[in-house]
Amino acid sequence: MTVTDHTPLLTAPAARGGCPFAPPPEYEQAREEAPVTRVTLWDGSQCWLITRYEDVRAVLGDPRFSADATRPGYPFLTLARKKVTAGESSFIRMDDPDHARLRRMLTADFMVKKIEAMRPEIQRLTDELLDRMTASRSAADLVTEFALPLPSLVICRLLGVPYEDHDYFQERSRVLLHNDSTEAEVLTARDELVGYLTTLAKTKEHAPDDGIISRLMARGELTVPQTAAMGLLLLIAGHETTANMTALSVLALLREPDQWTRLQQDPSLVKGAVEELLRYLTIVHNGVTRAATEDVTVGGVTIRAGEGVICTLNTANRDGDVFPSGGDLDVTRDARRHVAFGFGVHQCLGQPLARVELQIALETIIRRLPGLRLDVPFEDIRFRADMGVYGVYGLPVAW
């Protein structure tokens, strides 16, 4: 197959349709009719949109597609994202061998065995937050009272970041992830966070602890700015993704009472339900970007060296050839093959931690608050369609 008409019919990122949990309708249509197709970006440039499960995995697993944002043709979804990415020195924007060398420095911190050993501590934090939220009242905002504090507390402890500074980094991370942030706002937020983490890293040199930042400094292999860059990635990813996934998962289950009831009746389903919710919701909703370094054929279409691609994880995760009735939420489904954490060498390093946090959070909420319900009409919920990580801005609930 060759593409002769290079006039893009789609834009990226695209707006969602009537269902706030579903990918943009035109992207799902593209998956069925033209799974490798051209799209137009904010600056008028063009790149390829990859929407089918098989093709997304092929691209993300192929070293001929580079994660290096300095490569010719690398696609940026917003001007602000282009500016902030240009100043990043994170290993997620590197190719091997540099990517592998830096990633290995963190592998031990996120091994399944180590994260599983944290379950009692995460459970304790979960119970404390719910105790506080439910004390002497019957309604609260689940985002501010529970979904955001839990992963923030956990990642702060892992990194060695003082939790009392959480408002500082959460406010600035929201600016970095907002699609409508101006270039000046993004650069200011990034510089302030890097400055904060640089100061913290220098402090760890003289007052070490058992946190990741302290251990990175003690290795002596990274400069202070490189350590700060790693800390920035982990700090933002470690709380924004899990916080939004927790709140959105609760909302999705409340909209499907039969699924909520199944989990109440059989808590052993929670582990699998987390995988299904990761698939169904796919909060990295604008896709994963790469640039071709050679001519590569994907889905019968030739992508030339120097052309960019966007792999839409949400459409891949609803591909009916892999997940029958993929638009339905089914907590009994075996969804372990999803690509919500990406695929290939850049697959999310922190996924063991995210899984444990989500499993504990959902099981505890369903067990302790069996009568949980929305405290506002569903239509009043504000979704984070304007952010790089999807979710809800608030989730007023009652019990």
Contacts in CASP RR format, 6 or more apart in sequence:
PFRMAT RR
TARGET T0000
AUTHOR 0000-0000-0000
METHOD contacts of the structure
MODEL  1
MTVTDHTPLLTAPAARGGCPFAPPPEYEQAREEAPVTRVTLWDGSQCWLI
TRYEDVRAVLGDPRFSADATRPGYPFLTLARKKVTAGESSFIRMDDPDHA
RLRRMLTADFMVKKIEAMRPEIQRLTDELLDRMTASRSAADLVTEFALPL
PSLVICRLLGVPYEDHDYFQERSRVLLHNDSTEAEVLTARDELVGYLTTL
AKTKEHAPDDGIISRLMARGELTVPQTAAMGLLLLIAGHETTANMTALSV
LALLREPDQWTRLQQDPSLVKGAVEELLRYLTIVHNGVTRAATEDVTVGG
VTIRAGEGVICTLNTANRDGDVFPSGGDLDVTRDARRHVAFGFGVHQCLG
QPLARVELQIALETIIRRLPGLRLDVPFEDIRFRADMGVYGVYGLPVAW
1 299 0 8 1.000
1 300 0 8 1.000
1 301 0 8 1.000
2 301 0 8 1.000
2 302 0 8 1.000
3 37 0 8 1.000
3 38 0 8 1.000
3 301 0 8 1.000
6 38 0 8 1.000
6 46 0 8 1.000
7 38 0 8 1.000
8 37 0 8 1.000
8 38 0 8 1.000
8 39 0 8 1.000
8 40 0 8 1.000
8 46 0 8 1.000
9 37 0 8 1.000
9 38 0 8 1.000
10 26 0 8 1.000
10 27 0 8 1.000
10 30 0 8 1.000
10 37 0 8 1.000
10 38 0 8 1.000
10 39 0 8 1.000
10 40 0 8 1.000
10 49 0 8 1.000
11 39 0 8 1.000
11 40 0 8 1.000
11 41 0 8 1.000
12 39 0 8 1.000
12 40 0 8 1.000
12 41 0 8 1.000
12 47 0 8 1.000
12 49 0 8 1.000
12 75 0 8 1.000
12 77 0 8 1.000
12 286 0 8 1.000
12 310 0 8 1.000
13 24 0 8 1.000
13 77 0 8 1.000
13 179 0 8 1.000
13 285 0 8 1.000
13 286 0 8 1.000
14 24 0 8 1.000
14 26 0 8 1.000
14 27 0 8 1.000
15 24 0 8 1.000
15 385 0 8 1.000
16 22 0 8 1.000
16 23 0 8 1.000
16 24 0 8 1.000
16 383 0 8 1.000
16 385 0 8 1.000
17 24 0 8 1.000
17 25 0 8 1.000
20 381 0 8 1.000
20 383 0 8 1.000
20 385 0 8 1.000
21 248 0 8 1.000
21 252 0 8 1.000
21 280 0 8 1.000
21 281 0 8 1.000
21 329 0 8 1.000
22 28 0 8 1.000
22 314 0 8 1.000
22 318 0 8 1.000
22 327 0 8 1.000
23 282 0 8 1.000
23 285 0 8 1.000
23 312 0 8 1.000
23 314 0 8 1.000
23 315 0 8 1.000
23 318 0 8 1.000
27 49 0 8 1.000
27 51 0 8 1.000
27 312 0 8 1.000
27 314 0 8 1.000
27 315 0 8 1.000
28 51 0 8 1.000
28 315 0 8 1.000
28 318 0 8 1.000
30 37 0 8 1.000
30 49 0 8 1.000
30 51 0 8 1.000
30 315 0 8 1.000
31 51 0 8 1.000
31 52 0 8 1.000
31 315 0 8 1.000
31 316 0 8 1.000
31 319 0 8 1.000
35 50 0 8 1.000
35 51 0 8 1.000
35 52 0 8 1.000
35 55 0 8 1.000
35 299 0 8 1.000
36 48 0 8 1.000
36 49 0 8 1.000
36 50 0 8 1.000
36 51 0 8 1.000
36 52 0 8 1.000
36 55 0 8 1.000
36 298 0 8 1.000
36 299 0 8 1.000
36 300 0 8 1.000
36 301 0 8 1.000
36 303 0 8 1.000
37 48 0 8 1.000
37 49 0 8 1.000
37 51 0 8 1.000
38 46 0 8 1.000
38 47 0 8 1.000
38 48 0 8 1.000
38 49 0 8 1.000
39 46 0 8 1.000
39 47 0 8 1.000
39 48 0 8 1.000
39 49 0 8 1.000
39 310 0 8 1.000
40 46 0 8 1.000
41 47 0 8 1.000
41 75 0 8 1.000
41 76 0 8 1.000
41 77 0 8 1.000
42 77 0 8 1.000
42 78 0 8 1.000
42 79 0 8 1.000
43 79 0 8 1.000
45 73 0 8 1.000
45 75 0 8 1.000
47 73 0 8 1.000
47 75 0 8 1.000
47 307 0 8 1.000
47 308 0 8 1.000
47 309 0 8 1.000
47 310 0 8 1.000
48 298 0 8 1.000
48 301 0 8 1.000
48 303 0 8 1.000
48 307 0 8 1.000
48 308 0 8 1.000
48 309 0 8 1.000
48 310 0 8 1.000
49 309 0 8 1.000
49 310 0 8 1.000
49 312 0 8 1.000
50 56 0 8 1.000
50 59 0 8 1.000
50 298 0 8 1.000
50 309 0 8 1.000
50 310 0 8 1.000
50 311 0 8 1.000
50 312 0 8 1.000
51 312 0 8 1.000
51 315 0 8 1.000
51 316 0 8 1.000
52 299 0 8 1.000
52 315 0 8 1.000
52 316 0 8 1.000
52 319 0 8 1.000
52 321 0 8 1.000
53 316 0 8 1.000
53 317 0 8 1.000
53 319 0 8 1.000
53 321 0 8 1.000
53 322 0 8 1.000
53 323 0 8 1.000
53 339 0 8 1.000
54 299 0 8 1.000
54 319 0 8 1.000
54 321 0 8 1.000
54 322 0 8 1.000
55 298 0 8 1.000
55 299 0 8 1.000
55 311 0 8 1.000
55 316 0 8 1.000
56 311 0 8 1.000
56 312 0 8 1.000
56 313 0 8 1.000
56 316 0 8 1.000
56 339 0 8 1.000
56 343 0 8 1.000
57 316 0 8 1.000
57 339 0 8 1.000
57 343 0 8 1.000
58 298 0 8 1.000
58 299 0 8 1.000
59 65 0 8 1.000
59 290 0 8 1.000
59 298 0 8 1.000
59 309 0 8 1.000
59 311 0 8 1.000
60 288 0 8 1.000
60 290 0 8 1.000
60 311 0 8 1.000
60 339 0 8 1.000
60 342 0 8 1.000
60 343 0 8 1.000
60 344 0 8 1.000
60 346 0 8 1.000
61 343 0 8 1.000
61 344 0 8 1.000
61 345 0 8 1.000
62 296 0 8 1.000
63 95 0 8 1.000
63 96 0 8 1.000
63 345 0 8 1.000
64 292 0 8 1.000
64 293 0 8 1.000
64 294 0 8 1.000
64 296 0 8 1.000
65 290 0 8 1.000
65 291 0 8 1.000
65 292 0 8 1.000
65 293 0 8 1.000
65 296 0 8 1.000
65 309 0 8 1.000
66 74 0 8 1.000
66 95 0 8 1.000
66 290 0 8 1.000
66 291 0 8 1.000
66 292 0 8 1.000
66 293 0 8 1.000
67 92 0 8 1.000
67 93 0 8 1.000
67 94 0 8 1.000
67 95 0 8 1.000
67 99 0 8 1.000
67 290 0 8 1.000
67 346 0 8 1.000
68 74 0 8 1.000
68 93 0 8 1.000
68 94 0 8 1.000
68 95 0 8 1.000
68 291 0 8 1.000
69 76 0 8 1.000
69 85 0 8 1.000
69 86 0 8 1.000
69 88 0 8 1.000
69 93 0 8 1.000
69 289 0 8 1.000
70 86 0 8 1.000
71 291 0 8 1.000
71 293 0 8 1.000
71 306 0 8 1.000
72 291 0 8 1.000
72 306 0 8 1.000
73 291 0 8 1.000
73 306 0 8 1.000
73 307 0 8 1.000
73 308 0 8 1.000
74 289 0 8 1.000
74 290 0 8 1.000
74 291 0 8 1.000
74 308 0 8 1.000
75 289 0 8 1.000
75 291 0 8 1.000
75 308 0 8 1.000
75 309 0 8 1.000
75 310 0 8 1.000
76 82 0 8 1.000
76 85 0 8 1.000
76 289 0 8 1.000
77 179 0 8 1.000
77 286 0 8 1.000
77 289 0 8 1.000
77 310 0 8 1.000
78 179 0 8 1.000
78 180 0 8 1.000
79 183 0 8 1.000
80 178 0 8 1.000
80 179 0 8 1.000
80 181 0 8 1.000
80 182 0 8 1.000
80 183 0 8 1.000
80 185 0 8 1.000
80 186 0 8 1.000
81 179 0 8 1.000
81 186 0 8 1.000
83 183 0 8 1.000
83 186 0 8 1.000
83 187 0 8 1.000
84 176 0 8 1.000
84 186 0 8 1.000
84 187 0 8 1.000
84 190 0 8 1.000
85 93 0 8 1.000
87 190 0 8 1.000
88 229 0 8 1.000
89 225 0 8 1.000
89 226 0 8 1.000
89 229 0 8 1.000
90 229 0 8 1.000
90 230 0 8 1.000
90 232 0 8 1.000
90 233 0 8 1.000
91 98 0 8 1.000
91 99 0 8 1.000
91 102 0 8 1.000
91 103 0 8 1.000
91 230 0 8 1.000
91 233 0 8 1.000
92 99 0 8 1.000
92 233 0 8 1.000
92 346 0 8 1.000
94 102 0 8 1.000
96 345 0 8 1.000
99 345 0 8 1.000
99 346 0 8 1.000
100 345 0 8 1.000
102 230 0 8 1.000
103 349 0 8 1.000
105 216 0 8 1.000
105 219 0 8 1.000
105 221 0 8 1.000
105 222 0 8 1.000
105 230 0 8 1.000
106 212 0 8 1.000
106 230 0 8 1.000
106 234 0 8 1.000
106 349 0 8 1.000
107 349 0 8 1.000
108 114 0 8 1.000
109 158 0 8 1.000
109 212 0 8 1.000
109 215 0 8 1.000
110 349 0 8 1.000
110 350 0 8 1.000
110 351 0 8 1.000
110 352 0 8 1.000
110 353 0 8 1.000
111 352 0 8 1.000
112 352 0 8 1.000
115 352 0 8 1.000
115 353 0 8 1.000
115 356 0 8 1.000
116 352 0 8 1.000
116 356 0 8 1.000
118 154 0 8 1.000
118 353 0 8 1.000
118 356 0 8 1.000
119 356 0 8 1.000
119 360 0 8 1.000
121 157 0 8 1.000
122 150 0 8 1.000
122 154 0 8 1.000
122 356 0 8 1.000
122 357 0 8 1.000
122 360 0 8 1.000
123 360 0 8 1.000
123 364 0 8 1.000
125 150 0 8 1.000
125 153 0 8 1.000
125 154 0 8 1.000
126 150 0 8 1.000
126 360 0 8 1.000
126 361 0 8 1.000
126 364 0 8 1.000
127 364 0 8 1.000
129 145 0 8 1.000
129 146 0 8 1.000
129 149 0 8 1.000
129 150 0 8 1.000
130 146 0 8 1.000
130 364 0 8 1.000
130 365 0 8 1.000
130 368 0 8 1.000
130 369 0 8 1.000
132 145 0 8 1.000
133 140 0 8 1.000
133 142 0 8 1.000
133 145 0 8 1.000
133 146 0 8 1.000
134 140 0 8 1.000
134 368 0 8 1.000
134 369 0 8 1.000
134 399 0 8 1.000
138 398 0 8 1.000
138 399 0 8 1.000
139 375 0 8 1.000
139 396 0 8 1.000
139 397 0 8 1.000
139 398 0 8 1.000
139 399 0 8 1.000
140 146 0 8 1.000
140 396 0 8 1.000
140 397 0 8 1.000
141 394 0 8 1.000
141 395 0 8 1.000
141 396 0 8 1.000
141 397 0 8 1.000
142 247 0 8 1.000
142 250 0 8 1.000
142 394 0 8 1.000
142 395 0 8 1.000
142 396 0 8 1.000
142 397 0 8 1.000
143 243 0 8 1.000
143 247 0 8 1.000
143 392 0 8 1.000
143 393 0 8 1.000
143 394 0 8 1.000
143 395 0 8 1.000
144 394 0 8 1.000
146 246 0 8 1.000
146 361 0 8 1.000
146 365 0 8 1.000
147 243 0 8 1.000
147 244 0 8 1.000
147 246 0 8 1.000
147 247 0 8 1.000
147 250 0 8 1.000
147 361 0 8 1.000
147 395 0 8 1.000
148 170 0 8 1.000
148 239 0 8 1.000
148 243 0 8 1.000
149 166 0 8 1.000
150 242 0 8 1.000
150 243 0 8 1.000
150 246 0 8 1.000
150 357 0 8 1.000
150 361 0 8 1.000
151 238 0 8 1.000
151 239 0 8 1.000
151 241 0 8 1.000
151 242 0 8 1.000
151 243 0 8 1.000
151 246 0 8 1.000
151 357 0 8 1.000
152 163 0 8 1.000
152 166 0 8 1.000
152 170 0 8 1.000
152 239 0 8 1.000
152 243 0 8 1.000
153 163 0 8 1.000
154 238 0 8 1.000
154 353 0 8 1.000
154 357 0 8 1.000
155 161 0 8 1.000
155 234 0 8 1.000
155 235 0 8 1.000
155 238 0 8 1.000
155 239 0 8 1.000
156 162 0 8 1.000
156 163 0 8 1.000
156 166 0 8 1.000
157 163 0 8 1.000
157 211 0 8 1.000
158 211 0 8 1.000
158 212 0 8 1.000
158 234 0 8 1.000
158 353 0 8 1.000
159 211 0 8 1.000
159 212 0 8 1.000
159 213 0 8 1.000
159 231 0 8 1.000
159 234 0 8 1.000
159 235 0 8 1.000
160 200 0 8 1.000
160 204 0 8 1.000
160 209 0 8 1.000
160 211 0 8 1.000
160 212 0 8 1.000
160 213 0 8 1.000
160 214 0 8 1.000
161 169 0 8 1.000
161 200 0 8 1.000
161 213 0 8 1.000
161 235 0 8 1.000
165 196 0 8 1.000
166 239 0 8 1.000
168 196 0 8 1.000
169 193 0 8 1.000
169 196 0 8 1.000
169 235 0 8 1.000
169 236 0 8 1.000
170 239 0 8 1.000
172 189 0 8 1.000
172 190 0 8 1.000
172 192 0 8 1.000
172 193 0 8 1.000
173 189 0 8 1.000
173 193 0 8 1.000
173 235 0 8 1.000
173 236 0 8 1.000
173 239 0 8 1.000
173 240 0 8 1.000
174 387 0 8 1.000
175 181 0 8 1.000
175 185 0 8 1.000
175 186 0 8 1.000
175 188 0 8 1.000
175 189 0 8 1.000
176 186 0 8 1.000
176 189 0 8 1.000
176 190 0 8 1.000
176 193 0 8 1.000
176 236 0 8 1.000
177 236 0 8 1.000
177 240 0 8 1.000
177 387 0 8 1.000
177 388 0 8 1.000
177 389 0 8 1.000
178 386 0 8 1.000
178 387 0 8 1.000
178 388 0 8 1.000
179 386 0 8 1.000
179 387 0 8 1.000
179 388 0 8 1.000
180 386 0 8 1.000
181 189 0 8 1.000
190 232 0 8 1.000
193 232 0 8 1.000
193 235 0 8 1.000
194 225 0 8 1.000
194 228 0 8 1.000
194 229 0 8 1.000
194 232 0 8 1.000
195 228 0 8 1.000
197 213 0 8 1.000
197 227 0 8 1.000
197 228 0 8 1.000
197 231 0 8 1.000
197 232 0 8 1.000
197 235 0 8 1.000
198 224 0 8 1.000
198 225 0 8 1.000
198 228 0 8 1.000
200 213 0 8 1.000
200 228 0 8 1.000
201 213 0 8 1.000
201 216 0 8 1.000
201 217 0 8 1.000
201 224 0 8 1.000
201 227 0 8 1.000
201 228 0 8 1.000
202 224 0 8 1.000
204 213 0 8 1.000
204 214 0 8 1.000
204 217 0 8 1.000
205 217 0 8 1.000
208 214 0 8 1.000
208 217 0 8 1.000
208 218 0 8 1.000
212 230 0 8 1.000
212 231 0 8 1.000
212 234 0 8 1.000
213 227 0 8 1.000
213 230 0 8 1.000
213 231 0 8 1.000
216 222 0 8 1.000
216 227 0 8 1.000
216 230 0 8 1.000
217 224 0 8 1.000
217 227 0 8 1.000
222 230 0 8 1.000
237 348 0 8 1.000
237 350 0 8 1.000
238 350 0 8 1.000
238 353 0 8 1.000
238 354 0 8 1.000
240 389 0 8 1.000
241 283 0 8 1.000
241 284 0 8 1.000
241 354 0 8 1.000
241 389 0 8 1.000
242 353 0 8 1.000
242 354 0 8 1.000
242 357 0 8 1.000
242 358 0 8 1.000
244 283 0 8 1.000
244 384 0 8 1.000
244 389 0 8 1.000
244 390 0 8 1.000
244 391 0 8 1.000
244 392 0 8 1.000
245 277 0 8 1.000
245 278 0 8 1.000
245 281 0 8 1.000
245 283 0 8 1.000
245 354 0 8 1.000
245 358 0 8 1.000
245 391 0 8 1.000
246 357 0 8 1.000
246 358 0 8 1.000
246 361 0 8 1.000
246 362 0 8 1.000
247 391 0 8 1.000
247 392 0 8 1.000
247 394 0 8 1.000
247 395 0 8 1.000
248 281 0 8 1.000
248 283 0 8 1.000
248 390 0 8 1.000
248 391 0 8 1.000
248 392 0 8 1.000
249 274 0 8 1.000
249 277 0 8 1.000
249 281 0 8 1.000
249 358 0 8 1.000
249 362 0 8 1.000
250 362 0 8 1.000
250 365 0 8 1.000
250 372 0 8 1.000
250 395 0 8 1.000
250 397 0 8 1.000
251 374 0 8 1.000
251 381 0 8 1.000
251 392 0 8 1.000
251 395 0 8 1.000
252 277 0 8 1.000
252 280 0 8 1.000
252 281 0 8 1.000
252 329 0 8 1.000
253 259 0 8 1.000
253 260 0 8 1.000
253 263 0 8 1.000
253 277 0 8 1.000
253 329 0 8 1.000
253 362 0 8 1.000
253 366 0 8 1.000
254 260 0 8 1.000
254 372 0 8 1.000
254 373 0 8 1.000
254 374 0 8 1.000
255 378 0 8 1.000
256 329 0 8 1.000
259 273 0 8 1.000
259 329 0 8 1.000
259 330 0 8 1.000
259 331 0 8 1.000
260 366 0 8 1.000
262 269 0 8 1.000
262 331 0 8 1.000
262 332 0 8 1.000
263 269 0 8 1.000
263 270 0 8 1.000
263 273 0 8 1.000
263 331 0 8 1.000
263 362 0 8 1.000
263 363 0 8 1.000
263 366 0 8 1.000
264 366 0 8 1.000
264 367 0 8 1.000
264 370 0 8 1.000
267 363 0 8 1.000
267 366 0 8 1.000
267 367 0 8 1.000
269 331 0 8 1.000
269 332 0 8 1.000
270 359 0 8 1.000
270 362 0 8 1.000
270 363 0 8 1.000
270 366 0 8 1.000
271 359 0 8 1.000
272 331 0 8 1.000
272 334 0 8 1.000
272 335 0 8 1.000
272 336 0 8 1.000
273 331 0 8 1.000
273 362 0 8 1.000
274 355 0 8 1.000
274 358 0 8 1.000
274 359 0 8 1.000
274 362 0 8 1.000
275 334 0 8 1.000
275 335 0 8 1.000
275 336 0 8 1.000
275 338 0 8 1.000
276 329 0 8 1.000
276 330 0 8 1.000
276 331 0 8 1.000
276 333 0 8 1.000
276 335 0 8 1.000
277 329 0 8 1.000
277 331 0 8 1.000
277 358 0 8 1.000
278 335 0 8 1.000
278 338 0 8 1.000
278 340 0 8 1.000
278 341 0 8 1.000
278 358 0 8 1.000
279 317 0 8 1.000
279 318 0 8 1.000
279 323 0 8 1.000
279 333 0 8 1.000
279 335 0 8 1.000
279 338 0 8 1.000
279 340 0 8 1.000
280 317 0 8 1.000
280 318 0 8 1.000
280 326 0 8 1.000
280 327 0 8 1.000
280 329 0 8 1.000
280 335 0 8 1.000
281 340 0 8 1.000
281 390 0 8 1.000
282 313 0 8 1.000
282 314 0 8 1.000
282 317 0 8 1.000
282 338 0 8 1.000
282 340 0 8 1.000
282 390 0 8 1.000
283 340 0 8 1.000
283 389 0 8 1.000
283 390 0 8 1.000
283 391 0 8 1.000
284 313 0 8 1.000
284 340 0 8 1.000
284 342 0 8 1.000
284 388 0 8 1.000
284 389 0 8 1.000
284 390 0 8 1.000
285 313 0 8 1.000
285 314 0 8 1.000
285 385 0 8 1.000
285 388 0 8 1.000
285 389 0 8 1.000
285 390 0 8 1.000
286 310 0 8 1.000
286 388 0 8 1.000
287 310 0 8 1.000
287 311 0 8 1.000
287 312 0 8 1.000
287 313 0 8 1.000
287 314 0 8 1.000
288 310 0 8 1.000
288 311 0 8 1.000
288 313 0 8 1.000
288 342 0 8 1.000
288 346 0 8 1.000
289 308 0 8 1.000
289 309 0 8 1.000
289 310 0 8 1.000
289 311 0 8 1.000
290 308 0 8 1.000
290 309 0 8 1.000
290 311 0 8 1.000
291 306 0 8 1.000
291 307 0 8 1.000
291 308 0 8 1.000
291 309 0 8 1.000
292 303 0 8 1.000
292 304 0 8 1.000
292 305 0 8 1.000
292 306 0 8 1.000
292 307 0 8 1.000
292 308 0 8 1.000
292 309 0 8 1.000
293 305 0 8 1.000
293 306 0 8 1.000
294 305 0 8 1.000
295 302 0 8 1.000
295 303 0 8 1.000
295 304 0 8 1.000
295 305 0 8 1.000
296 302 0 8 1.000
296 303 0 8 1.000
297 303 0 8 1.000
298 309 0 8 1.000
303 309 0 8 1.000
313 339 0 8 1.000
313 340 0 8 1.000
313 342 0 8 1.000
316 339 0 8 1.000
317 323 0 8 1.000
317 326 0 8 1.000
317 338 0 8 1.000
317 339 0 8 1.000
317 340 0 8 1.000
318 326 0 8 1.000
318 327 0 8 1.000
319 326 0 8 1.000
320 326 0 8 1.000
322 337 0 8 1.000
323 333 0 8 1.000
323 335 0 8 1.000
323 338 0 8 1.000
341 347 0 8 1.000
341 348 0 8 1.000
341 351 0 8 1.000
341 354 0 8 1.000
342 348 0 8 1.000
348 354 0 8 1.000
365 372 0 8 1.000
366 372 0 8 1.000
369 399 0 8 1.000
371 399 0 8 1.000
372 397 0 8 1.000
372 398 0 8 1.000
372 399 0 8 1.000
373 397 0 8 1.000
373 398 0 8 1.000
373 399 0 8 1.000
374 381 0 8 1.000
374 395 0 8 1.000
374 396 0 8 1.000
374 397 0 8 1.000
374 398 0 8 1.000
375 396 0 8 1.000
375 397 0 8 1.000
375 398 0 8 1.000
376 396 0 8 1.000
381 392 0 8 1.000
381 394 0 8 1.000
381 395 0 8 1.000
382 392 0 8 1.000
382 393 0 8 1.000
382 394 0 8 1.000
383 390 0 8 1.000
383 391 0 8 1.000
383 392 0 8 1.000
383 393 0 8 1.000
384 390 0 8 1.000
384 391 0 8 1.000
384 392 0 8 1.000
384 393 0 8 1.000
END
